Amino acid sequence: MAAGPRRWSEPDGAHIDVRGLAPPGPMVAILELVGTVPDGSDVIVHHDREPLFLYPELAAIGWSASRVAGEPGEVRLHLRREP
């Protein structure tokens, strides 16, 4: 059984590692996190695949996602609350 998502904070934002979680676990964990971070805080997602179903969900609640450099084989996203 896979463990839950790992979360931590760094100067660039709140990080969440959802690699290894079966769907819909990653999307649920990411949406839960963006709903709790303070205004002005960004979220960095560490994922093992392109989360295509996550993007419209983020847009619907006022967040954008852009891909950033990550480890080999990792999909890393920078999530920002839209003004």
TAQUINOR-V685653 format. One record per backbone hydrogen bond with DSSP energy under -1.0 kcal/mol. CO is the residue of the C=O (numbers start at 0). NH is the residue of the N-H. E is the energy in kcal/mol with one decimal. If there is no record, write none. Layout:
# TAQUINOR-V685653
co=CO nh=NH e=E
co=CO nh=NH e=E
This chain:
# TAQUINOR-V685653
co=5 nh=16 e=-2.8
co=7 nh=14 e=-3.6
co=9 nh=12 e=-2.1
co=12 nh=9 e=-2.3
co=13 nh=43 e=-2.7
co=14 nh=7 e=-1.8
co=15 nh=45 e=-2.8
co=16 nh=5 e=-1.7
co=17 nh=20 e=-1.8
co=21 nh=24 e=-2.1
co=23 nh=27 e=-2.5
co=24 nh=28 e=-2.5
co=25 nh=29 e=-2.5
co=26 nh=30 e=-2.7
co=27 nh=31 e=-2.1
co=28 nh=32 e=-2.1
co=29 nh=33 e=-2.7
co=30 nh=34 e=-1.3
co=32 nh=35 e=-1.9
co=32 nh=36 e=-1.3
co=37 nh=40 e=-2.0
co=41 nh=13 e=-2.4
co=42 nh=78 e=-3.6
co=43 nh=15 e=-2.4
co=44 nh=76 e=-2.2
co=45 nh=17 e=-2.5
co=46 nh=74 e=-3.2
co=49 nh=51 e=-1.8
co=50 nh=53 e=-1.5
co=50 nh=54 e=-1.0
co=53 nh=57 e=-2.5
co=54 nh=58 e=-2.4
co=55 nh=59 e=-2.0
co=57 nh=62 e=-2.5
co=58 nh=61 e=-1.4
co=61 nh=81 e=-3.5
co=63 nh=79 e=-2.2
co=65 nh=77 e=-3.1
co=70 nh=73 e=-2.2
co=74 nh=46 e=-2.7
co=75 nh=67 e=-2.7
co=76 nh=44 e=-2.7
co=77 nh=65 e=-1.6
co=78 nh=42 e=-2.1
co=79 nh=63 e=-3.0
